[in-house]
Amino acid sequence: MKKLFTPSFMMITALIAVVSLARFIPIPNFTPIAAIALFGGAYFTRKSIAFLIPLAALAITNFFLPVFDAFTTIAVYSGFIFAGVIGLWIGKNVSASRVIAGALTSSVIFFAVTNFASWLWLGKLGFYPMTVGGLVLCYEMALPFFRNEILGTLVYSGVLFGAFEFAKQRFPVLAK
């Protein structure tokens, strides 16, 4: 059985912990959520850990942030898990093009899932009509946040993947 607490495990976990703090930067939806899931999925060797540690980072930071309702929170966690699955794909052959493709794909999935949940929840509260037009309106209203989500995922993916690849070059023990 492989040893869990290797230098690369510690470095990956530390990068996730540090970047998680960026959730507190007050720019709407410019967050590292999807990037953390992509990164964990790509680099943790154990699949359970690849999901557990990024989910723990999300849960811990959520404790300090306002949560609107359980329904949309479940959607956020679902979008996060999808990003982790995409990270598993990236990890098979990490490259800049795969990271960018993964970041864009996870952003689209996250946007689709979370805003569908918002439409369902806010529609029940009377904010959106429970019609196809209401769903389209919900997505339309979320477009400015989507731009920030894409930018955040791309920037933080670049930071995480770039920092780890740089560290592997500098410290070959991390490449094992």
C-alpha positions as a LaTeX table, in Angstrom:
\begin{tabular}{lrrr}
\hline
Residue & $x$ (\AA) & $y$ (\AA) & $z$ (\AA) \\
\hline
Met1 & 0.00 & 0.00 & 0.00 \\
Lys2 & 1.27 & 3.43 & $-0.93$ \\
Lys3 & 2.17 & 5.89 & 1.76 \\
Leu4 & $-0.47$ & 8.66 & 1.92 \\
Phe5 & 1.46 & 11.58 & 3.36 \\
Thr6 & 4.05 & 11.98 & 0.64 \\
Pro7 & 5.71 & 15.30 & $-0.20$ \\
Ser8 & 3.44 & 15.70 & $-3.24$ \\
Phe9 & 0.33 & 14.97 & $-1.13$ \\
Met10 & 1.39 & 17.63 & 1.36 \\
Met11 & 2.16 & 20.16 & $-1.38$ \\
Ile12 & $-1.14$ & 19.56 & $-3.21$ \\
Thr13 & $-3.09$ & 19.85 & 0.05 \\
Ala14 & $-1.23$ & 23.04 & 1.03 \\
Leu15 & $-1.92$ & 24.64 & $-2.36$ \\
Ile16 & $-5.62$ & 23.79 & $-2.04$ \\
Ala17 & $-5.75$ & 25.21 & 1.50 \\
Val18 & $-4.05$ & 28.47 & 0.50 \\
Val19 & $-6.08$ & 29.00 & $-2.68$ \\
Ser20 & $-9.31$ & 28.21 & $-0.79$ \\
Leu21 & $-8.82$ & 31.46 & 1.09 \\
Ala22 & $-9.47$ & 33.31 & $-2.17$ \\
Arg23 & $-13.16$ & 32.51 & $-1.69$ \\
Phe24 & $-13.19$ & 35.45 & 0.74 \\
Ile25 & $-12.14$ & 37.97 & $-1.92$ \\
Pro26 & $-15.28$ & 40.07 & $-2.49$ \\
Ile27 & $-15.59$ & 39.65 & $-6.25$ \\
Pro28 & $-18.86$ & 37.85 & $-7.05$ \\
Asn29 & $-18.23$ & 34.34 & $-8.41$ \\
Phe30 & $-14.50$ & 34.94 & $-9.04$ \\
Thr31 & $-13.69$ & 31.93 & $-6.92$ \\
Pro32 & $-11.29$ & 28.98 & $-6.93$ \\
Ile33 & $-14.07$ & 26.40 & $-6.39$ \\
Ala34 & $-13.88$ & 24.56 & $-9.72$ \\
Ala35 & $-10.11$ & 25.03 & $-10.01$ \\
Ile36 & $-9.60$ & 23.30 & $-6.66$ \\
Ala37 & $-11.76$ & 20.36 & $-7.74$ \\
Leu38 & $-9.95$ & 20.11 & $-11.09$ \\
Phe39 & $-6.55$ & 20.26 & $-9.39$ \\
Gly40 & $-7.43$ & 17.70 & $-6.71$ \\
Gly41 & $-8.89$ & 15.35 & $-9.29$ \\
Ala42 & $-5.81$ & 15.67 & $-11.47$ \\
Tyr43 & $-3.08$ & 15.21 & $-8.88$ \\
Phe44 & $-4.27$ & 13.19 & $-5.89$ \\
Thr45 & $-3.44$ & 9.55 & $-6.58$ \\
Arg46 & $-6.29$ & 8.15 & $-4.51$ \\
Lys47 & $-9.69$ & 8.90 & $-6.01$ \\
Ser48 & $-11.35$ & 9.13 & $-2.60$ \\
Ile49 & $-8.82$ & 11.75 & $-1.51$ \\
Ala50 & $-9.15$ & 13.52 & $-4.88$ \\
Phe51 & $-12.74$ & 14.32 & $-3.92$ \\
Leu52 & $-12.53$ & 14.39 & $-0.13$ \\
Ile53 & $-9.90$ & 17.10 & 0.38 \\
Pro54 & $-11.33$ & 19.57 & $-2.18$ \\
Leu55 & $-14.84$ & 18.96 & $-0.75$ \\
Ala56 & $-13.48$ & 19.56 & 2.75 \\
Ala57 & $-11.94$ & 22.86 & 1.59 \\
Leu58 & $-15.31$ & 23.88 & 0.15 \\
Ala59 & $-17.19$ & 22.85 & 3.30 \\
Ile60 & $-14.78$ & 24.62 & 5.64 \\
Thr61 & $-14.89$ & 27.89 & 3.70 \\
Asn62 & $-18.68$ & 27.59 & 3.33 \\
Phe63 & $-18.88$ & 27.62 & 7.12 \\
Phe64 & $-17.71$ & 31.26 & 7.03 \\
Leu65 & $-19.77$ & 32.36 & 4.02 \\
Pro66 & $-23.49$ & 33.00 & 3.72 \\
Val67 & $-25.37$ & 29.98 & 2.44 \\
Phe68 & $-28.67$ & 30.79 & 0.77 \\
Asp69 & $-30.48$ & 27.46 & 0.91 \\
Ala70 & $-29.81$ & 23.75 & 1.01 \\
Phe71 & $-31.17$ & 23.22 & $-2.49$ \\
Thr72 & $-28.65$ & 25.45 & $-4.26$ \\
Thr73 & $-25.88$ & 24.32 & $-1.92$ \\
Ile74 & $-26.45$ & 20.75 & $-3.14$ \\
Ala75 & $-26.20$ & 22.06 & $-6.71$ \\
Val76 & $-22.90$ & 23.82 & $-5.90$ \\
Tyr77 & $-21.46$ & 20.62 & $-4.42$ \\
Ser78 & $-22.71$ & 18.65 & $-7.45$ \\
Gly79 & $-21.02$ & 21.08 & $-9.84$ \\
Phe80 & $-17.89$ & 20.79 & $-7.74$ \\
Ile81 & $-17.96$ & 16.98 & $-7.99$ \\
Phe82 & $-18.37$ & 17.20 & $-11.79$ \\
Ala83 & $-15.25$ & 19.39 & $-11.84$ \\
Gly84 & $-13.40$ & 16.74 & $-9.83$ \\
Val85 & $-14.34$ & 14.10 & $-12.40$ \\
Ile86 & $-13.02$ & 16.36 & $-15.15$ \\
Gly87 & $-9.85$ & 16.72 & $-13.05$ \\
Leu88 & $-9.42$ & 12.92 & $-13.16$ \\
Trp89 & $-9.41$ & 13.21 & $-16.97$ \\
Ile90 & $-6.85$ & 16.05 & $-16.85$ \\
Gly91 & $-4.63$ & 14.00 & $-14.54$ \\
Lys92 & $-4.19$ & 11.27 & $-17.15$ \\
Asn93 & $-2.00$ & 13.66 & $-19.16$ \\
Val94 & $-1.66$ & 17.13 & $-17.62$ \\
Ser95 & $-1.14$ & 19.84 & $-20.22$ \\
Ala96 & $-2.10$ & 23.48 & $-20.57$ \\
Ser97 & $-4.71$ & 22.67 & $-23.22$ \\
Arg98 & $-6.33$ & 19.99 & $-21.02$ \\
Val99 & $-6.39$ & 22.35 & $-18.02$ \\
Ile100 & $-8.00$ & 25.12 & $-20.09$ \\
Ala101 & $-10.52$ & 22.70 & $-21.64$ \\
Gly102 & $-11.30$ & 21.28 & $-18.20$ \\
Ala103 & $-11.69$ & 24.75 & $-16.69$ \\
Leu104 & $-14.06$ & 25.87 & $-19.44$ \\
Thr105 & $-16.08$ & 22.64 & $-19.38$ \\
Ser106 & $-16.39$ & 22.63 & $-15.60$ \\
Ser107 & $-17.47$ & 26.30 & $-15.68$ \\
Val108 & $-20.25$ & 25.55 & $-18.17$ \\
Ile109 & $-21.43$ & 22.54 & $-16.15$ \\
Phe110 & $-21.28$ & 24.50 & $-12.90$ \\
Phe111 & $-23.23$ & 27.38 & $-14.46$ \\
Ala112 & $-25.88$ & 25.05 & $-15.90$ \\
Val113 & $-26.37$ & 23.02 & $-12.71$ \\
Thr114 & $-26.34$ & 25.83 & $-10.18$ \\
Asn115 & $-28.54$ & 28.18 & $-12.14$ \\
Phe116 & $-31.07$ & 25.46 & $-12.89$ \\
Ala117 & $-31.24$ & 24.85 & $-9.13$ \\
Ser118 & $-31.55$ & 28.60 & $-8.51$ \\
Trp119 & $-34.42$ & 28.80 & $-11.00$ \\
Leu120 & $-36.21$ & 25.92 & $-9.25$ \\
Trp121 & $-35.68$ & 27.45 & $-5.80$ \\
Leu122 & $-36.30$ & 31.08 & $-6.68$ \\
Gly123 & $-39.21$ & 30.09 & $-8.93$ \\
Lys124 & $-40.91$ & 28.52 & $-5.92$ \\
Leu125 & $-40.43$ & 31.82 & $-4.12$ \\
Gly126 & $-41.97$ & 33.76 & $-7.02$ \\
Phe127 & $-38.80$ & 35.39 & $-8.40$ \\
Tyr128 & $-38.95$ & 33.54 & $-11.73$ \\
Pro129 & $-41.91$ & 32.07 & $-13.60$ \\
Met130 & $-41.79$ & 28.28 & $-13.58$ \\
Thr131 & $-41.72$ & 28.22 & $-17.37$ \\
Val132 & $-39.08$ & 27.78 & $-20.06$ \\
Gly133 & $-39.06$ & 31.58 & $-20.35$ \\
Gly134 & $-38.42$ & 31.87 & $-16.62$ \\
Leu135 & $-35.52$ & 29.41 & $-16.89$ \\
Val136 & $-34.04$ & 31.38 & $-19.80$ \\
Leu137 & $-34.43$ & 34.59 & $-17.78$ \\
Cys138 & $-32.65$ & 32.99 & $-14.82$ \\
Tyr139 & $-29.69$ & 32.00 & $-17.01$ \\
Glu140 & $-29.69$ & 35.42 & $-18.65$ \\
Met141 & $-29.58$ & 37.18 & $-15.27$ \\
Ala142 & $-26.65$ & 34.97 & $-14.25$ \\
Leu143 & $-24.45$ & 35.76 & $-17.27$ \\
Pro144 & $-22.37$ & 38.48 & $-15.50$ \\
Phe145 & $-21.61$ & 35.99 & $-12.73$ \\
Phe146 & $-20.77$ & 33.33 & $-15.32$ \\
Arg147 & $-18.08$ & 35.56 & $-16.81$ \\
Asn148 & $-16.48$ & 35.92 & $-13.37$ \\
Glu149 & $-16.80$ & 32.18 & $-12.72$ \\
Ile150 & $-15.00$ & 31.35 & $-15.97$ \\
Leu151 & $-12.28$ & 33.92 & $-15.27$ \\
Gly152 & $-11.85$ & 32.71 & $-11.69$ \\
Thr153 & $-11.64$ & 29.08 & $-12.73$ \\
Leu154 & $-9.09$ & 29.86 & $-15.44$ \\
Val155 & $-6.96$ & 32.10 & $-13.20$ \\
Tyr156 & $-6.97$ & 29.78 & $-10.18$ \\
Ser157 & $-6.40$ & 26.72 & $-12.38$ \\
Gly158 & $-3.38$ & 28.48 & $-13.81$ \\
Val159 & $-2.14$ & 29.30 & $-10.31$ \\
Leu160 & $-2.66$ & 25.79 & $-8.91$ \\
Phe161 & $-1.44$ & 23.75 & $-11.87$ \\
Gly162 & 1.34 & 26.21 & $-12.65$ \\
Ala163 & 2.60 & 26.37 & $-9.07$ \\
Phe164 & 2.64 & 22.60 & $-8.72$ \\
Glu165 & 4.35 & 22.02 & $-12.07$ \\
Phe166 & 6.91 & 24.69 & $-11.19$ \\
Ala167 & 7.49 & 23.09 & $-7.78$ \\
Lys168 & 7.94 & 19.66 & $-9.42$ \\
Gln169 & 10.67 & 21.14 & $-11.62$ \\
Arg170 & 12.38 & 22.70 & $-8.62$ \\
Phe171 & 11.88 & 19.76 & $-6.24$ \\
Pro172 & 11.98 & 16.43 & $-8.14$ \\
Val173 & 10.70 & 14.53 & $-5.08$ \\
Leu174 & 7.27 & 16.02 & $-5.85$ \\
Ala175 & 7.18 & 14.32 & $-9.25$ \\
Lys176 & 7.05 & 10.88 & $-7.64$ \\
\hline
\end{tabular}
